[in-house]
Amino acid sequence: MDCNDCRTPPGPRREDLLPASAERSVKVVVVGGFGVGKTTMVGSVSEIRPLTTEETMTQAGVGVDDLSGVERKTETTVAMDFGRITLDERLVLYLFGTPGQQRFWFLWNGVIAGALGAVVLVDTRRLEESFPAMDRLEQGGVPFVVAADNFPGAPVHPARELRSALDLPGHVPVVDCDARRSDSSRDVLLTLMHHLHDSATATREVL
């Protein structure tokens, strides 16, 4: 047999192809502060091999990136993360994770542009890291849900207390999650889809 016959044929892998029944695709962004688990969430829930732009953290970031609470972090996203999940036979979500450090915020406009909705991941040990992300989404008119990532040893707050601490309006869903688990991350995305549906229905009723 010619060894050329043994080579993998060119083109996308079978697992990367969209289901034939897919009718609609939606762009969703996963945002939040530095080290809150955005890359982890995209990777855990993606049905394709996720694209990441993580680089090893170097001495150049000392004094620039605040590592308080994430001292063991050794890599960081410098552009974006990308993944895909098929929620049902007809709906496909394309997931884009943003970098968390302020020095990379100039990339956010391009990543957020065209997004139907967003997930704001928060670390309950560092709630203040969440405000810039929520501000950017509100300024851009992008609806979002808030997901508290359950880091080991992190304080757990009732949704009512977390909503108050983050100064969130009553219509914004607040949920707990474990970004390492695909089922938990998928539940967060389903919460976002329900929120977007409810918001659209309410808008139509007003009109």
Residue pairs with C-beta under 8 A, 6 or more apart in sequence:
15 47
15 48
16 48
16 49
18 86
18 92
19 86
19 89
19 92
21 89
21 90
22 86
22 89
22 90
22 91
22 92
23 90
23 91
24 90
24 91
24 92
25 91
25 92
25 93
25 94
26 91
26 92
26 93
26 94
26 116
26 117
27 93
27 94
27 96
27 114
27 115
27 116
28 93
28 94
28 95
28 96
28 115
28 116
28 117
28 118
28 119
28 189
28 192
29 95
29 96
29 97
29 98
29 111
29 112
29 115
29 117
29 118
29 119
29 142
30 38
30 41
30 42
30 81
30 95
30 96
30 97
30 98
30 118
30 119
30 121
31 38
31 97
31 98
31 108
31 112
31 118
31 119
31 120
31 121
31 133
31 136
31 137
31 144
32 38
32 98
32 100
32 120
32 121
32 122
32 123
32 129
32 130
32 133
33 100
33 122
33 123
33 126
33 129
33 130
33 132
33 133
34 65
34 66
34 70
34 76
34 100
34 101
34 129
35 67
35 69
35 70
35 73
35 76
35 100
35 123
36 100
36 121
36 122
36 123
36 126
36 129
36 130
36 149
37 121
37 123
37 149
37 151
37 179
37 180
38 77
38 81
38 97
38 98
38 100
38 121
38 179
39 52
39 54
39 77
39 81
39 97
40 179
40 180
41 97
41 119
41 121
41 149
41 177
41 179
41 185
41 188
42 50
42 52
42 81
42 82
42 83
42 95
42 96
42 97
43 50
43 52
43 81
43 83
44 179
44 180
44 181
44 182
44 185
45 83
45 85
45 95
45 182
45 185
45 186
45 189
46 83
46 84
46 85
46 95
47 83
47 84
47 85
47 86
48 83
48 84
50 81
50 82
50 83
51 81
51 82
51 83
52 77
52 81
52 82
53 77
53 78
53 79
53 80
53 81
54 75
54 76
54 77
54 78
55 75
55 76
55 78
56 74
56 75
57 65
57 73
57 74
57 75
57 76
61 76
61 101
64 101
64 103
65 76
65 101
65 103
67 73
68 126
69 123
69 125
69 126
76 99
76 100
76 101
77 97
77 98
77 99
77 100
77 104
78 99
78 104
79 99
79 104
79 107
80 96
80 97
80 98
80 99
80 107
80 111
81 95
81 96
81 97
82 94
82 95
82 96
82 97
83 94
83 95
83 97
84 92
84 93
84 94
84 95
85 92
85 93
85 95
85 186
85 189
86 92
86 93
87 93
87 186
87 189
87 190
87 193
91 193
93 189
96 111
96 115
98 104
98 107
98 108
98 111
98 112
98 133
99 105
99 107
100 129
102 132
105 132
105 136
108 136
112 118
112 136
112 137
112 140
112 142
115 142
116 196
117 142
117 143
117 144
117 145
117 192
117 193
117 195
117 196
118 137
118 142
118 143
118 144
118 145
118 192
119 144
119 145
119 146
119 147
119 188
119 189
119 192
120 130
120 133
120 134
120 137
120 144
120 145
120 146
120 147
121 147
121 149
121 177
121 179
122 129
122 130
122 146
122 147
122 148
122 149
122 162
122 166
123 129
123 148
123 149
123 151
123 154
124 148
124 151
124 154
124 155
124 156
124 157
124 162
125 151
125 154
125 155
127 165
127 166
130 146
130 166
131 166
134 144
134 146
134 166
134 168
137 143
137 144
143 195
143 196
143 199
144 172
144 192
145 172
145 173
145 174
145 175
145 188
145 191
145 192
145 195
146 162
146 166
146 168
146 172
146 173
146 174
146 175
147 174
147 175
147 176
147 177
147 179
147 188
147 191
148 156
148 157
148 162
148 174
148 175
148 176
148 177
149 177
149 178
149 179
150 156
150 176
150 177
150 178
156 176
157 165
159 174
159 175
162 174
163 170
163 172
163 174
166 174
168 174
171 199
172 195
173 191
173 192
173 194
173 195
175 187
175 188
175 191
177 184
177 185
177 187
177 188
178 184
178 185
179 185
